[in-house]
Amino acid sequence: MQGLLSHIIHDQHLILTAERSIFWEAEKTLIVADLHLGKTGHFRKAGIGIPQGVYKHDLQRLMHQLYFFKADRLVIVGDFTHSVVNNELELFRKWRQDFALLDILLVKGNHDILADKWYEETQITVEAKSWEAGPFTFVHDLNDIPEDPLLRNSFYLSGHMHPAVLLRGTGKQSLRFPCYFFSTEYGVLPAFSRFTGSFLVEPTPGDQVFAIVDKEIMLIEKKVRRSRKTTED
């Protein structure tokens, strides 16, 4: 697989991928955020012509990474689905049968509104707000991190933000790329689905940004701060 980058947090080896996922080597766990499954079907119901191939491609990418890393567990840090049940979510249930032995855990996001029965039937373990494993706590939204620093006893991995970085050329041209965003206390994954908006990040001291550019990952030699959201998810 092209586009892999090693990253160490709390002595844990993480592999960042250009396919917008993290593989936690010690736990054989693939970590993703913001799949928004069913979103293209939701738009089509509203009369907006989004090809179903976008959704199928996301499932193929996910399948490829699970096979590549031989993952035992898939952790989704929120917004696994986008809305109510539709044909695309039924397609996922069929996809799930091919990975019947895979442990799937979901930390719920704001779009995860399906009935508990659906997750049970699809063999997905659900955590409402957070899930702890090793030195990490998985949350969907950074707002779920305790405000009191004394209550923060682990490194947080989250989604929701859909982080992106703006890279400028020698002229006035600029391009936006999805990225991984790491502060000293938390990391934010890029949205796994390519059918999403993004949240622009800019430099401040103490943080790291890894941009996904042409199927490769590159460290941006700047420090970043969160900026205003420019596109809705």
C-alpha positions as CSV (number, residue, x, y, z in Angstrom):
1,M,0.0,0.0,0.0
2,Q,1.3,3.4,-0.9
3,G,1.3,6.3,1.5
4,L,2.2,5.0,4.9
5,L,3.8,6.9,7.7
6,S,4.9,5.8,11.2
7,H,3.9,7.9,14.1
8,I,4.6,7.2,17.8
9,I,2.3,8.3,20.6
10,H,2.8,7.2,24.2
11,D,5.2,4.5,23.0
12,Q,2.5,3.1,20.7
13,H,3.3,2.6,17.0
14,L,0.6,4.0,14.8
15,I,0.6,3.9,11.0
16,L,-1.0,6.8,9.2
17,T,-2.3,5.9,5.8
18,A,-3.1,8.0,2.7
19,E,-6.5,6.3,2.7
20,R,-7.5,8.3,5.8
21,S,-7.1,5.6,8.5
22,I,-4.7,4.8,11.3
23,F,-3.5,1.3,12.1
24,W,-2.6,0.7,15.8
25,E,0.0,-2.0,15.4
26,A,0.1,-3.5,19.0
27,E,-3.7,-4.0,19.0
28,K,-4.1,-4.9,15.3
29,T,-6.8,-2.2,15.2
30,L,-7.8,-0.1,12.2
31,I,-9.1,3.3,13.3
32,V,-11.3,5.5,11.1
33,A,-13.7,8.4,11.5
34,D,-16.6,9.9,9.6
35,L,-17.6,7.3,7.1
36,H,-21.0,8.8,6.7
37,L,-22.4,5.6,5.2
38,G,-25.7,6.2,3.5
39,K,-25.0,9.9,2.8
40,T,-25.1,9.6,-1.0
41,G,-28.4,7.7,-0.8
42,H,-29.7,10.4,1.5
43,F,-28.9,13.1,-1.1
44,R,-30.4,11.0,-3.9
45,K,-33.7,10.8,-2.0
46,A,-33.6,14.6,-1.8
47,G,-33.3,14.7,-5.6
48,I,-29.6,15.4,-5.8
49,G,-27.8,13.2,-8.3
50,I,-24.9,11.7,-6.4
51,P,-23.6,8.4,-8.0
52,Q,-23.8,5.3,-5.7
53,G,-20.3,4.5,-6.9
54,V,-18.9,7.0,-4.4
55,Y,-20.3,4.9,-1.5
56,K,-19.2,1.6,-3.0
57,H,-15.7,3.0,-3.5
58,D,-15.5,3.9,0.2
59,L,-16.4,0.3,1.2
60,Q,-13.8,-1.0,-1.2
61,R,-11.1,1.2,0.3
62,L,-12.1,0.1,3.8
63,M,-12.0,-3.6,2.8
64,H,-8.6,-3.2,1.2
65,Q,-7.1,-1.7,4.4
66,L,-8.6,-4.4,6.6
67,Y,-7.1,-7.1,4.4
68,F,-3.7,-5.2,4.0
69,F,-3.2,-4.8,7.8
70,K,-4.9,-8.1,8.7
71,A,-6.8,-6.1,11.4
72,D,-8.7,-7.9,14.1
73,R,-10.7,-4.8,15.1
74,L,-12.2,-1.8,13.5
75,V,-12.8,1.3,15.7
76,I,-15.0,4.1,14.2
77,V,-14.8,7.4,16.1
78,G,-18.2,8.6,15.2
79,D,-20.4,9.4,12.2
80,F,-20.3,5.9,11.0
81,T,-23.7,6.5,9.3
82,H,-25.3,9.7,8.1
83,S,-29.0,9.4,8.5
84,V,-31.8,6.9,8.7
85,V,-31.7,3.4,7.1
86,N,-31.6,3.3,3.3
87,N,-30.4,0.9,0.6
88,E,-26.8,1.8,1.1
89,L,-26.9,0.7,4.8
90,E,-28.5,-2.5,3.7
91,L,-25.5,-3.0,1.3
92,F,-23.2,-2.5,4.3
93,R,-24.9,-5.3,6.2
94,K,-24.1,-7.6,3.3
95,W,-20.5,-6.3,3.3
96,R,-20.4,-7.1,7.0
97,Q,-21.1,-10.8,6.4
98,D,-17.7,-11.0,4.6
99,F,-16.1,-9.8,7.8
100,A,-18.1,-11.7,10.3
101,L,-15.1,-12.3,12.6
102,L,-14.1,-8.6,12.6
103,D,-14.7,-6.8,15.9
104,I,-16.3,-3.5,15.1
105,L,-16.7,-0.8,17.8
106,L,-18.4,2.5,17.2
107,V,-18.1,5.6,19.4
108,K,-21.3,7.4,18.5
109,G,-21.2,10.7,16.6
110,N,-23.9,13.3,16.0
111,H,-25.1,11.6,12.8
112,D,-25.3,8.1,14.3
113,I,-29.1,8.1,14.9
114,L,-30.1,4.5,14.0
115,A,-32.0,2.4,16.4
116,D,-30.0,0.2,18.8
117,K,-31.5,-2.9,17.2
118,W,-29.8,-2.1,13.8
119,Y,-26.3,-2.0,15.5
120,E,-27.1,-5.2,17.4
121,E,-28.2,-7.0,14.2
122,T,-25.1,-5.8,12.4
123,Q,-22.8,-6.9,15.2
124,I,-21.5,-3.5,16.1
125,T,-20.6,-2.6,19.7
126,V,-21.7,0.9,20.5
127,E,-20.2,3.3,23.0
128,A,-22.3,6.5,23.6
129,K,-19.5,9.0,24.3
130,S,-16.1,7.5,24.6
131,W,-14.0,4.3,24.7
132,E,-10.7,3.7,26.5
133,A,-8.0,1.3,25.4
134,G,-4.3,1.4,26.4
135,P,-3.1,5.0,26.5
136,F,-5.9,6.2,24.3
137,T,-9.5,7.5,24.7
138,F,-11.6,7.5,21.6
139,V,-14.2,10.3,21.2
140,H,-16.1,11.7,18.3
141,D,-16.0,15.4,19.1
142,L,-13.2,17.3,20.9
143,N,-16.0,18.9,23.0
144,D,-16.3,15.5,24.7
145,I,-12.8,15.9,26.2
146,P,-13.0,17.0,29.9
147,E,-12.3,20.7,30.3
148,D,-10.4,20.1,33.5
149,P,-6.8,19.2,32.6
150,L,-6.7,17.0,35.8
151,L,-9.3,14.7,34.4
152,R,-7.4,14.1,31.1
153,N,-5.5,11.0,31.8
154,S,-4.9,9.7,28.3
155,F,-4.3,10.8,24.7
156,Y,-7.6,11.4,22.8
157,L,-8.3,10.3,19.2
158,S,-11.3,11.9,17.5
159,G,-13.1,12.7,14.3
160,H,-15.9,15.2,13.5
161,M,-13.7,18.1,12.4
162,H,-12.8,16.8,8.9
163,P,-9.5,18.5,9.1
164,A,-7.8,19.9,6.0
165,V,-4.8,22.1,5.4
166,L,-4.2,24.8,2.8
167,L,-0.9,24.5,0.8
168,R,0.2,27.4,-1.2
169,G,2.5,27.4,-4.3
170,T,5.1,29.8,-5.4
171,G,2.5,32.0,-7.0
172,K,-0.9,32.8,-5.6
173,Q,-2.4,29.4,-6.2
174,S,-3.4,27.2,-3.3
175,L,-5.0,23.8,-2.8
176,R,-6.8,22.2,0.1
177,F,-5.9,18.7,1.3
178,P,-7.3,16.4,4.0
179,C,-4.9,15.9,6.9
180,Y,-4.2,14.4,10.3
181,F,-4.1,16.9,13.1
182,F,-2.1,16.3,16.3
183,S,-1.8,18.4,19.4
184,T,0.1,17.4,22.5
185,E,-3.2,16.1,24.0
186,Y,-5.3,14.8,21.1
187,G,-5.3,13.8,17.4
188,V,-8.0,14.3,14.8
189,L,-8.4,11.9,11.9
190,P,-9.4,13.1,8.4
191,A,-12.9,12.1,7.3
192,F,-12.7,8.6,5.8
193,S,-15.5,9.4,3.3
194,R,-14.4,11.6,0.4
195,F,-18.0,12.9,0.1
196,T,-17.6,15.4,3.0
197,G,-16.8,19.0,3.7
198,S,-13.6,20.1,5.6
199,F,-12.4,22.2,8.4
200,L,-9.4,24.3,7.6
201,V,-6.4,24.3,10.1
202,E,-3.6,26.9,10.3
203,P,-0.3,27.1,12.2
204,T,0.3,27.5,15.9
205,P,3.1,26.1,18.1
206,G,3.0,22.6,19.6
207,D,0.9,20.8,16.9
208,Q,1.6,18.6,13.9
209,V,-0.2,18.3,10.6
210,F,0.3,15.5,8.1
211,A,-1.3,16.3,4.8
212,I,-2.5,13.6,2.3
213,V,-1.2,14.7,-1.1
214,D,-1.4,12.4,-4.2
215,K,-1.6,9.2,-2.2
216,E,1.3,10.2,0.0
217,I,1.5,11.7,3.5
218,M,3.7,14.7,4.2
219,L,4.5,16.5,7.4
220,I,3.7,20.2,7.1
221,E,6.6,22.1,8.6
222,K,4.2,24.4,10.4
223,K,2.3,24.4,13.7
224,V,-1.4,24.6,13.5
225,R,-4.4,26.1,15.1
226,R,-8.1,25.4,14.5
227,S,-9.8,27.9,12.3
228,R,-13.4,28.5,11.3
229,K,-15.4,25.8,9.5
230,T,-15.6,26.6,5.8
231,T,-17.7,23.8,4.5
232,E,-20.6,21.9,6.2
233,D,-20.3,18.1,6.6
